[in-house]
Amino acid sequence: MTEPHPEPVPDRGELPPRDREPGDREPGHANTRDLQPGDREPGGGDPGTGDARAGDSGGEDFRAGDAGGRGAFSRNAFHGPTALQVGDHNTQYIHHHITSAAPPAPLAATAPITPIAPVAAPADPLDATADEFARVVGAQWQEEAGLRRLLEPAPLPVRWRVSERKVAGRVVGATGEGAGRARFAPVPGLGPATREQLRDGGGLSELHSVYGGLASGRLLLVGAPAAGKTAAAVLLLLDALVHRAARAAPADRARVPVPVLLSLDGWNPGEDTAVDWAADRLCREYTLFHGRAGRARARQLLEQGRVSLFLDGLDEVTGRLRGAMVSALETAPFRLVLVSRAREAVLTAKKARLGGALAVEIQPVRPADAAGYLLNRLPSTPSPAWQELTGRLLTETGPHTAAPHTAGPLAAGPLAAALAGPLAVALLRDVYGDDDPVDELLDTARFPTPAAIENHLLDHAVAAAYTRRPGHPRPRYSPETAERTLRHIARRLTRENSRDLRWWHIPGWTRHRPRTLAVWIFATVVCGTPGVLMALSLYPTLLVGVTASLGAIGGGYAVARRITELSVPQPLSSAGRRDIFTRETVGSGVAQWLFVGTALVLLVPLLVDDPPPHWFWYLVTLPMGFGEVLATGRGYDILARAPFLSVGTGRYDKVREGFARPPVVDTRSVSPRDVWRHHLGLRLFLGLLTGFALALYIGPMVAWSTSWLRGAEFALTAFLWTGATSVAGNLAVATALAALQLHHREGTPVRLMRFLEDARRRNLLRATGPVYQFRHALLQERLAEGADEE
């Protein structure tokens, strides 16, 4: 757990309050007397030591000046509604806050944290958005870090040093020491990062202090392949969220940015600015920012620096694009943590260098740390094989004479060199059980190099994950099936030069003609037969029979064409139930239904002698109300292909934007499983419900004018064709059909999505937003190589 740091005292060479820019103030705090050098703060705080604790009076700390923290401190104790103003040209900003809610519960990066007592709720709506966003991001990465086994009681320590590679400028350019004004003031609770602080490197808590106190707000996290860069970024993100949640005052919490981890995949800096791209990504991955209003909130948070971006995958894009990305990030108005392999970072710096960035390099795992980590998971008396391996691991290096936070001496043998990365250590733990012959790795004839040991561990990672362990349930899939499936996926992603597995792109992995033909035949037979029989019952002639049959064949082809369209990568729609059925859209639908139904009840008796009963008109107009709900909400694309009900939906574009404002209490991060369930459940159900609505619209009308049997026939035909069109246009259905083809051709599981989620639970895949990725790029590369050899 990251301990809260005492609040720092700013340097005396900072700008006076009158030189601050508009907006650089902290609402709710009055400007007070600036402390002079040597003054002692009221309440016992010592300006020379940065001790921000209040004295015995129990007074609350008040920071004068701007929200960036550039003003001086005053330690006055205020009791009751009192404000203090001293000197000329001062302005008081007095706000009254009503306590109505508690802040988000603090997160636990490595251990549980005592909940914070209820404090004043934020008055600014954007503050509430930021707090809710922090809660959602925390829940998302707490779960993901648990699946990646980063939150174990005794995890591998993270150690870093300032990189000596030519990837960034001078350290003083990042710390801003001696400069009159910092680009980013330290976040509340942290002091400014200094060269002295950076000299010896440190661990995770020191890395968080650097992240929050760096004047440039630009941090490069580099390292060798499999050095644990992404894991360090995830843990740093969780520490930053813990620190933010510990700020009790809303004004302080508002000045701590919400960290969010994104991959750089899909960004073209030539078309989108950093803010535009980031806002689009937030809209896709978090329901809090869905719709135009949500995107506007995301832009506000980004432009005001209230979100910090942790950007992973810089090393996975092409060289020219990397340089363009770095140049585009130069002027980004928010804090940045950029994660990259060291080699690619050096190559990028030759073309474009991130101004003011500090490059820190993740250090190799010490042999002693690796041995201790492995022994912690073993019985108190390990097997002889484990004792020999851990003993050899410690003796393969010389005496440890390095500084406390360095990586120690270079490894002298292949085992220690292979286990210098967290990935290899974790794989060793996963592949070998308590009584397995782990000492075989000491055989230098079989494993003469570190790469040989690493490849051996990668080759057995899948089998180890799907081999039954004592005390654990039997895996759903055999090791052979899992290996075969993951190798095929790795080969496919490598061929596409991608790390992201988007499940809605799986229909493009197989030939679309077989499933198009199958859907064509199915729709023609199932949906067309009732229509043909109905037509023949009305007009029993050969011409009608042939015409109806040709119509059924044409209708079946139209349905099958929807499957063909989904074979090309499609944009992902992930609106949830509460995004579609908002209070405004439901109210609009009910109003439409009552208005049209009542109008018909009043007008029809004036036009016909024997009108239907009143309930009849409210029944047949019910689909109009349902269509209004979808047309004015985020389900209008489901309605787009329904006959009659889709007429005039284009006029609702402005209405949709006005209604599409999901409440803050209904927010979540969008995981691959969430999106899949949404498409397979909600959107499929709504598509079938649209068919039922059309049947309810046509059936009673025909039944009243002819007979109930005839009305039922028309209703069934309308339901089948509209429902089939909606089902065929469902991304989840198209993916399921493609999975059947893959099962027949490659031997992969029929329920492919369930397998992918199971592989994620077994730490072979990971989730980043709505996409899956392999646990590490090395695992994907090794599996793809094996698939090519086969």
Disulfide bonds with the S-S distance in Angstrom:
none
